[in-house]
């Protein structure tokens, strides 16, 4: 086979791969929307669950919002700070390479292992109990590696000329990082945070072991309260529902969860485009 024919074949195969990748998301959205839209109502979104397969999902919606918000509050600043140190201050030696290796390993660690660690260390040893706080901290463990790696790579892509110009004007290294490097790297940093949020928002095992059963009929009133969540609610209905309506409620909750995630994704995309426009100007 001559090189021209091989090039055409590879181009077509790559095109097929792209088409399949683009088809998967609409198929999932259409399937979940078709099966779940019929159950969506004001009552379903604003009332409490009753008798497992009845009632609404308001506590689960708010529980997921609280968990993801607190997880981001804990994980995003720590991940970005770690990335700044690794990219700007840490020497390139075996210790730094080991840190990067363990960070990448944490990203691929099974979630049930992180959940078990959160259960033993946070819930039992630190006596945080099964609570909103324990769940959010455990989820932040899953968010950290994605935020660190993406943020570090984004910081490294900032041209050295930017740093040199800032230092030449009399700015300190920290002032250069805060006022020059971070704004220039912000689109990539936001992408890393979004990846971490996406990892946390749909998690079940960690939430089950540290935050609550998923069927709590109340919105958490404090950090020490157990909290329901949409992923756990969906899992329980999908595996234990005995009625058609129960399965429909699982699809309805899935549709709400997808809408929440798409809302976060669109918001992050708008913020990233805003920073890109600022950099362009």
C-alpha positions as CSV (number, residue, x, y, z in Angstrom):
1,X,0.0,0.0,0.0
2,X,1.4,3.3,-1.0
3,X,1.7,6.2,1.5
4,X,-1.1,8.3,-0.1
5,X,-3.6,5.4,0.3
6,X,-2.4,4.8,3.9
7,X,-2.9,8.5,4.7
8,X,-6.5,8.4,3.3
9,X,-7.4,5.3,5.3
10,X,-6.0,6.8,8.5
11,X,-7.8,10.0,7.9
12,X,-11.1,8.2,7.5
13,X,-10.5,6.1,10.6
14,X,-9.8,9.2,12.6
15,X,-12.9,10.8,11.3
16,X,-15.0,7.8,12.3
17,X,-13.4,8.0,15.8
18,X,-14.4,11.7,16.1
19,X,-17.9,10.9,14.9
20,X,-18.4,8.2,17.4
21,X,-17.1,10.4,20.2
22,X,-19.5,13.2,19.2
23,X,-22.5,10.8,19.0
24,X,-22.1,9.3,22.5
25,X,-23.1,12.5,24.4
26,X,-26.3,13.2,22.4
27,X,-27.4,9.6,22.6
28,X,-27.1,9.6,26.4
29,X,-28.8,13.0,26.7
30,X,-31.7,11.8,24.4
31,X,-32.1,8.5,26.2
32,X,-32.1,10.0,29.7
33,X,-34.3,12.9,28.6
34,X,-36.8,10.6,26.9
35,X,-37.1,8.4,30.0
36,X,-36.9,11.0,32.6
37,X,-38.7,14.1,31.3
38,X,-42.1,12.7,32.0
39,X,-41.5,12.6,35.8
40,X,-40.1,16.2,36.0
41,X,-42.5,18.5,37.8
42,X,-42.5,21.3,40.3
43,X,-43.5,18.9,43.0
44,X,-40.7,16.4,42.0
45,X,-38.1,19.2,42.2
46,X,-39.3,20.9,45.4
47,X,-40.7,18.2,47.7
48,X,-39.0,15.5,49.9
49,X,-38.8,11.8,49.1
50,X,-41.4,9.6,50.7
51,X,-41.4,5.8,51.1
52,X,-38.3,5.4,48.9
53,X,-40.0,5.4,45.5
54,X,-42.3,8.4,46.0
55,X,-42.1,12.1,46.7
56,X,-39.5,14.5,45.3
57,X,-35.7,15.0,45.2
58,X,-35.3,18.5,46.7
59,X,-33.0,17.4,49.6
60,X,-30.9,15.4,47.1
61,X,-30.5,18.3,44.8
62,X,-29.4,20.6,47.6
63,X,-27.2,17.9,49.1
64,X,-25.3,17.5,45.8
65,X,-25.0,21.3,45.5
66,X,-23.6,21.6,49.0
67,X,-21.2,18.7,48.5
68,X,-19.8,19.9,45.2
69,X,-19.6,23.5,46.4
70,X,-17.7,22.5,49.6
71,X,-15.5,20.1,47.7
72,X,-14.5,22.8,45.2
73,X,-13.9,25.2,48.1
74,X,-11.5,22.8,49.7
75,X,-9.9,21.2,46.6
76,X,-9.6,24.0,44.1
77,X,-7.4,26.5,46.2
78,X,-5.2,23.6,47.5
79,X,-4.8,22.1,44.0
80,X,-4.0,25.5,42.4
81,X,-1.5,26.3,45.2
82,X,0.2,23.0,44.7
83,X,0.4,23.5,41.0
84,X,2.0,27.0,41.5
85,X,4.6,25.5,43.8
86,X,5.4,22.6,41.4
87,X,5.6,24.8,38.3
88,X,7.3,27.9,39.8
89,X,9.2,27.0,42.9
90,X,9.9,23.2,43.1
91,X,13.3,22.1,41.8
92,X,13.3,19.4,39.1
93,X,14.6,16.5,41.2
94,X,13.5,13.0,42.2
95,X,11.3,14.4,45.0
96,X,9.3,16.5,42.6
97,X,9.0,13.7,40.2
98,X,7.8,11.5,43.0
99,X,5.1,14.0,43.9
100,X,3.9,14.2,40.3
101,X,3.9,10.3,40.2
102,X,1.7,10.1,43.4
103,X,-0.6,12.8,42.1
104,X,-1.2,10.9,38.9
105,X,-1.7,7.7,40.9
106,X,-4.3,9.4,43.0
107,X,-6.2,10.4,39.9
108,X,-6.5,6.7,38.9
109,X,-7.2,5.3,42.4
110,X,-10.5,3.4,42.7
111,X,-13.1,5.6,44.3
112,X,-14.1,2.9,46.8
113,X,-10.6,3.0,48.2
114,X,-10.8,6.7,48.8
115,X,-14.3,6.2,50.3
116,X,-13.0,3.6,52.7
117,X,-10.1,5.9,53.7
118,X,-12.6,8.7,54.3
119,X,-14.8,6.4,56.4
120,X,-12.0,5.2,58.6
121,X,-10.0,8.4,58.9
122,X,-12.5,11.2,58.7
123,X,-15.7,9.5,60.0
124,X,-14.3,7.3,62.7
125,X,-10.8,8.5,63.6
126,X,-11.5,12.3,63.4
127,X,-15.1,11.7,64.6
128,X,-16.6,13.8,61.9
129,X,-19.4,11.3,61.6
130,X,-21.2,10.5,58.4
131,X,-21.7,14.2,57.4
132,X,-21.6,16.8,54.8
133,X,-18.1,17.9,55.9
134,X,-16.7,14.3,55.7
135,X,-18.2,13.8,52.3
136,X,-16.9,17.1,50.9
137,X,-13.4,16.5,52.2
138,X,-13.3,13.0,50.7
139,X,-14.6,14.3,47.4
140,X,-11.8,17.0,47.4
141,X,-9.3,14.1,47.5
142,X,-10.7,13.0,44.1
143,X,-10.7,16.5,42.8
144,X,-7.1,17.4,43.7
145,X,-5.0,15.4,41.2
146,X,-7.1,16.7,38.2
147,X,-6.8,20.3,39.4
148,X,-3.1,20.0,40.1
149,X,-2.0,18.4,36.8
150,X,-4.1,20.7,34.6
151,X,-3.2,23.8,36.5
152,X,0.5,23.0,36.5
153,X,0.5,22.4,32.7
154,X,-1.4,25.6,32.2
155,X,1.1,27.6,34.2
156,X,4.0,26.1,32.4
157,X,2.6,27.2,29.0
158,X,2.8,30.9,30.0
159,X,5.7,32.3,28.0
160,X,8.8,33.1,30.0
161,X,8.9,36.5,28.4
162,X,5.9,37.5,30.6
163,X,7.8,36.6,33.7
164,X,11.0,38.4,32.6
165,X,9.1,41.5,31.7
166,X,7.3,41.6,35.1
167,X,10.6,41.0,37.0
168,X,12.3,43.7,34.9
169,X,9.7,46.2,36.0
170,X,10.6,45.6,39.6
171,X,7.9,43.1,40.6
172,X,8.7,40.3,43.0
173,X,8.3,36.6,42.0
174,X,5.1,36.3,43.9
175,X,3.7,39.5,42.4
176,X,4.6,38.2,39.0
177,X,2.8,34.9,39.7
178,X,-0.4,36.6,41.0
179,X,-0.6,39.4,38.5
180,X,0.9,37.9,35.4
181,X,1.2,34.1,35.4
182,X,-2.2,33.2,37.0
183,X,-4.3,35.4,34.8
184,X,-2.6,34.1,31.7
185,X,-3.0,30.5,32.8
186,X,-6.6,31.0,34.1
187,X,-8.3,29.2,31.1
188,X,-6.3,26.1,31.7
189,X,-6.8,26.3,35.5
190,X,-10.5,26.6,35.0
191,X,-10.4,23.5,32.8
192,X,-8.6,21.6,35.6
193,X,-11.1,22.7,38.2
194,X,-14.0,21.7,35.9
195,X,-12.4,18.2,35.4
196,X,-12.2,17.8,39.2
197,X,-15.8,19.0,39.7
198,X,-17.0,16.6,37.0
199,X,-15.2,13.7,38.8
200,X,-16.8,14.7,42.1
201,X,-20.4,15.5,41.0
202,X,-21.3,12.0,39.9
203,X,-19.5,10.1,42.6
204,X,-21.4,7.4,44.6
205,X,-19.0,5.2,46.6
206,X,-17.3,8.0,48.4
207,X,-20.5,9.8,49.2
208,X,-22.2,6.6,50.4
209,X,-19.4,5.8,52.9
210,X,-18.8,9.4,54.2
211,X,-21.8,11.7,53.6
212,X,-25.1,9.7,53.8
213,X,-27.3,7.0,52.5
214,X,-28.7,9.2,49.7
215,X,-32.3,9.0,50.9
216,X,-32.2,11.7,53.6
217,X,-35.5,13.6,53.6
218,X,-34.1,16.9,54.8
219,X,-31.6,19.5,53.6
220,X,-28.5,19.4,55.8
221,X,-28.6,22.2,58.5
222,X,-24.9,22.1,59.4
223,X,-21.6,20.6,58.3
224,X,-22.1,17.7,60.7
225,X,-25.5,16.6,59.3
226,X,-25.7,13.7,56.9
227,X,-26.8,14.7,53.5
228,X,-28.5,13.1,50.5
229,X,-27.2,13.3,47.0
230,X,-28.5,12.7,43.5
231,X,-25.9,10.0,42.5
232,X,-26.7,7.9,45.5
233,X,-30.5,8.4,45.1
234,X,-30.2,7.3,41.4
235,X,-28.1,4.3,42.3
236,X,-30.5,3.1,45.0
237,X,-33.6,3.5,42.7
238,X,-31.9,1.9,39.8
239,X,-30.9,-1.2,41.8
240,X,-33.8,-1.5,44.3
241,X,-36.9,0.1,42.8
242,X,-39.8,-2.3,42.4
243,X,-42.1,-0.2,40.3
244,X,-42.0,1.5,36.9
245,X,-42.5,4.8,38.6
246,X,-39.4,4.2,40.7
247,X,-37.3,3.6,37.6
248,X,-38.7,6.8,36.0
249,X,-37.7,8.7,39.1
250,X,-34.2,7.4,38.7
251,X,-34.2,8.7,35.1
252,X,-35.7,12.0,36.3
253,X,-33.0,12.5,38.9
254,X,-30.4,11.6,36.3
255,X,-31.8,14.2,34.0
256,X,-31.5,16.8,36.8
257,X,-28.0,15.7,37.5
258,X,-27.0,16.1,33.9
259,X,-28.6,19.5,33.7
260,X,-26.6,20.6,36.8
261,X,-23.4,19.3,35.3
262,X,-24.0,21.0,32.0
263,X,-24.8,24.2,33.8
264,X,-21.4,24.0,35.6
265,X,-19.7,23.2,32.3
266,X,-21.3,26.1,30.4
267,X,-20.4,28.5,33.2
268,X,-16.8,27.4,33.3
269,X,-16.6,27.6,29.5
270,X,-18.0,31.2,29.6
271,X,-15.4,32.1,32.3
272,X,-12.6,30.5,30.2
273,X,-13.7,32.4,27.1
274,X,-13.8,35.6,29.1
275,X,-10.2,35.2,30.2
276,X,-9.2,34.3,26.6
277,X,-10.8,37.5,25.3
278,X,-8.9,39.5,28.0
279,X,-5.7,37.8,27.0
280,X,-6.4,38.6,23.3
281,X,-6.9,42.2,24.1
